[in-house]
């Protein structure tokens, strides 16, 4: 999947949970969910579940632990979709 397409889908998933609108407008691969978007850990779990549903993938605990920024999510989703 192309990075732009993936970021677009991630923005749709993340949008309901963000606490920092300015950081969300400037979302990039380097955006951190907790530090930049101010998303709490409970909402991070919701985002992970939404990602699983959106891309029809199953994430393991070690995948979830790495999903702290947009770049990590993109790498994990692309790896899962390639399998």
C-alpha positions in Angstrom: 0.0 0.0 0.0 1.3 3.5 -0.8 2.4 5.6 2.1 0.0 8.5 1.3 -3.0 6.1 1.1 -2.0 4.4 4.4 -1.5 7.8 6.2 -4.9 8.9 4.9 -6.6 5.8 6.3 -4.7 6.1 9.6 -5.9 9.7 9.9 -9.5 8.6 9.6 -9.0 6.0 12.3 -7.1 8.3 14.6 -9.3 11.4 14.2 -11.9 10.6 16.9 -9.2 10.1 19.5 -6.9 13.1 19.1 -6.4 15.8 21.7 -4.1 18.1 19.8 -5.7 19.4 16.6 -2.6 21.3 15.4 -0.4 18.2 15.6 -3.1 16.2 13.8 -3.1 18.6 10.9 0.6 18.2 10.5 0.5 14.4 10.9 3.5 12.6 9.3 5.5 9.4 9.7 7.2 11.0 12.7 4.1 11.8 14.6 3.9 10.2 18.0 0.5 9.2 19.2 1.0 10.0 22.9 3.5 12.8 22.8 2.2 14.7 19.8 -1.5 13.8 19.5 -2.0 13.4 23.3 -3.8 10.1 22.8 -4.2 8.2 26.1 -3.4 4.5 26.4 -7.0 3.4 26.5 -7.7 5.2 23.2 -4.5 3.7 21.8 -6.0 0.3 22.3 -9.1 1.4 20.5 -7.0 2.7 17.6 -5.2 -0.7 17.4 -8.5 -2.5 17.3 -9.7 -0.2 14.6 -6.5 -0.8 12.5 -7.1 -4.5 12.8 -10.6 -4.1 11.5 -9.8 -1.6 8.7 -7.0 -3.7 7.3 -8.3 -7.1 8.2 -5.2 -8.1 10.0 -4.4 -9.5 13.4 -1.8 -7.8 15.6 0.3 -9.7 18.1 1.2 -8.2 21.5 4.7 -7.4 20.4 3.3 -5.5 17.4 1.0 -3.5 19.6 3.8 -2.5 21.9 5.7 -1.0 19.0 2.8 1.0 17.7 3.7 4.3 19.3 4.1 6.5 16.2 2.8 6.6 12.7 5.9 5.2 11.1 5.8 2.1 13.3 2.2 1.5 12.5 2.9 1.9 8.8 5.7 -0.7 8.9 3.7 -3.2 10.9 0.5 -2.8 8.7 2.6 -3.2 5.5 4.4 -6.2 6.9 1.1 -7.9 7.8 -0.5 -7.0 4.5 2.4 -8.6 2.7 2.0 -11.9 4.5 
